[in-house]
């Protein structure tokens, strides 16, 4: 089976129609239709249902297309590895990191890499963890620095540090002066929170549910993470979640003293790569440099 045909049928699934897939691939619709027929004849199954609104994978097609994605990606990895062996070139490092990952650590490690490997090229991407893991799985990234996801056979995970999250408020908030605060005590307070699809928001709401409490009252939410958002909390009664570290201490906000076991939002942040993916020597060195830089300071100094 031609690897290009694999690429073609995967693209049809992603785009939803022959026309859109042909435009994305830069080939004619008849040529793409013939590619689908070739693959279906070789497999002896129908890959797609032809619907008025486009193409939808059949049940058998879904199974094959999932494998085709991996085959296509592994083939690209093999080509990259052979090019590296034959040319000895340093190659490109495609690195993603989530907004909560310390920029200073990214810059420190990448600066060393650029000094050590003048021929190496960097492609940096800062996105939410879910987007980065999707890009990593698709072969668009070599590594991602994110909160480590639940066990996944597709990924290899190397812990870097523990990320502690706290409930934060303006220093003048009445709850800041109290000790051993419970989640029940937070009822009636309004919150600035990450968007609902983000893991930390889901963890917070799950903790409230476990205690039979309604979810936190939402006043504002954001689908991105930035310390500038803390200014919305200053001088108000809003509560929010914040990563505890040097950066937080400079925001002017205060952490609320929660009772033990009341809310456990600690996360392990680390390096995620594809379990069977090819990592060039320069990518392997990049990971080593991150670890070396991380070891130079106490974790809180980076955060």
N, C-alpha and C positions, 0 to 999 in steps of 0.2 A: 504494500500500500504506500502510495506517495505521501510523504510528510506534508506536502503542500495541501493535499486534499483534507488531511486532518485539520490543518489550520482553517481551511475554508468552511468545513461543517461546524467547527466550533464558533467561528465568526457569525454564521447564520443564527445559531442559537442565541448568541449575545445580542445581535442586532434585531432579531425578530422577523425580518423580512429578507427576501432575496435581494431586493433593490438596495436596501440600506447596506447589506453585507457587501454587495458588489462595489458600491461607492467606497466603502471603508477599505476594501482590498485593492481597489483600482483595477478591477477586471470587469468583463461584460457579464450581464445576467445569464445569457445562454451558456457561457463557459462555466459559470458557477453551478448552474443547474446540472450540467453534465458531470461535474465533480461529485455532486450529491448522488447522482445515479450510479457512478462508479463505485462509491463507497457502499451504497446499499446493495449493489450486486455482489460485491466481494463478501459482505457480511451475511447476506441472505435475509435481511430484515429491513423494515421501513424505519428510517430515522425520524422523519418529520410527518406531521399531519399538515396538509395544505388547507388553511382556513381563510375566509375572506379577509381577515385582519392581518394575516401573515403566516408564519411558520411556527408550529409548536412541536417540540420533541415528543415522540411517543415514549411509552414506559421503557421499552428496550433502548430507544435512542438516548434517553437520559443516562442510562447506565453506561452506554458506550461513550457518549460525549464527555462524561466525567473522567473516564480513563484516557480519552483522547487528549484532554487538557494536560494531564500528567505526562503522557507520552511526548507531546509537543514541547512541553517545558523541559523534560529530561533530555530531549534531542538538542535543544538549544544549549543546555548546560554542557553536554558532551562536546559540541562544537566549540564552545568557549574554552573548555579545558584543553582541547587539541590545539587551538590557536595559541594558547598560553605556552604550551609545551614547545610548539614549533617555532614560535617567534621570540619567546622570552619577554614579551612586552609586559609592562606593569599593569595595564588595563584600567578599568573604571571601577570605582567603589560607589555603589548605589545604596545610600544609607538613609533610613527614615527614623525619625524620633518624634515622640508625642510632645505636646506643649508643656506637660509637667516635667519632662526630662530636662535637667539643667543645661541651658545654652552654654554656660561657661565650660562645662566638661566636654561638650561637642567641639567647641572651638579649640580647646587645649589639645585634645587628641588629634583633631584634623590638622592643626598647625604642625604638630610633630610629624605627621604622615607626609605632609607636603614638603617638609624639609628633608626627610629621609628618602622619599621616593619622588624626585622631581618630575618623572614621567607619568606619575599617577594622576588621574582625574577624579574629581569628586562630584557626585550628584546628590544633593541634600534635599530631603523632603520632610517638612514638619506638618503632620496631620494628626487627627484623632487615632487612637490605637486601633480601632476596628478597621479604619480605612487602610492603615499601614499593613495590618495582617492580611487583608484581602490582596493588597498589592504584592506582598511577599509571597503569598500562595500562588499568585498569578505569574510569578517570575519577574516582576517589575522592580523588585528590590533584592539586594543581597542580604541585608540585615535590617532589623528594626529594634530600637531601644524603647521599650514600652513596658507597662505593667504586665507581668507574665500571665498569659491566659490559662484557663483550665487545661488539663492534660489533653494533648492533641497529637496524634501520631504523625501528622504532617510537619510538625515543628520540632526543632531542637532548641532547648531553652537553657540559658546560663544565667543564674541570678547575679545581680550586681550589688543591690542594697535594698533595705526595707524602707518603704515610704510610709510615714505616719501622717494620717489625716486627723484634723481636729475640727470641732465645731467652734467657729470664731464669731466675734461680735465687736461692736464698738466698746471701748473700755468703760464707757458710762452706762452700758446696759446693766439692768439690775441683776441678771443672772451671773455676770462676771464676778460679783462679790460673793457669790454663794459657793459652797463646797458640796461635793457628792451629788451633783445635779442628775436627775433621771430623765429619761425620754418623756415621761409623763409631765415633767415640769416644763417641757418645751412646747406643750400643747398651747395653741392660741398665738404662738409666735409666727411671724412671717419670714420667709426664706428667699434668699438668692441662691439658685441651684443650677447645676449642669443640666443639659437637656435630658429628657426622659430615657433616651436610648443609651446613655452613658452608664457604664458599670457602677461607678461610685454612687450615682443617684439611685440606681436600682438596689444597691446594698443598703443605703439609708432607708429607703421606703420599706424594704424587707424587714429591717430591724424594728420599725414601728409596727408593722403587721404582726410580727411575732409576739409583741406585747399587747395585741388587741387594740392598738391605737390607730386612729385615722392617719393618713399620710401627712407629711409636713405641708403647711399652708404656703402655697407658692405665690410669691409677689413678683419675682423676676427670674428668668432662666436664660442661659446662654449656651450655644452649641460649640463654644470654644473656651479655652482656658487662658486667662491673662490676669496678672496681678493688678492691672488697671481697674478691673471690676471691683476690687476691694473698696475703691473710693465710693461705690454705691452704698456700702455698708456704713461708712464713717458718718457719725452724727445721727444715726437712725437706730431703730430697734430691730433691724433685719439680722437674721442669722445666716451664716454661710459655712461651707466646708473649705478648709485651707490645708495645704501641705505644710507640715511643721518643719521649719528649717531657718537658715539665715535670712532668706528672702521674706519669710513670713514675719520674722521679728522686726523687719524694717517697714512693715506696712502700717504700723500704728494700731492694728487690731489686737484683741486679746483672746486667748483660748479659754473656753468655758470648761471648768473642772467637772468632768462627768464621773459618775460612780463607776467603779471597776466592772468590767464585762457589760456595761450598759450599751456601748456602741463600739464595735471593733471594725475599724476601717483600714487597718494596716494592709499594705500591698507590697508584694515583692516585685521590684522592677529589675529588668535584666535585658539580655541580648537574645533575640529570637532569630533563628535562621531556619531554612527548610531542612528537614531531617535528612533527605537524600540529595539535597542540592549541592552543586559544585561551588566551592569557595576558592577563589584564586589566592595565590600567596599574598597579594597586597591586601585582600579582604581579611585574610587570617591575621596579618600584621595589624590591621586597623583594630581588630578586636583586642589584640594584645595591648595596643596603645591605650585603649579605653580603660583596660584593667590597671595598667601601670599608672595612669593619671588618677584614677579613682583611689588608688592606694596611697597617694601622696598626702591626702587630707582626711580629716574626719568627715563622715558622710554629711553631717549638718552644715559643714562649710561649703559644700557643693550645692546644697538645696536652697 
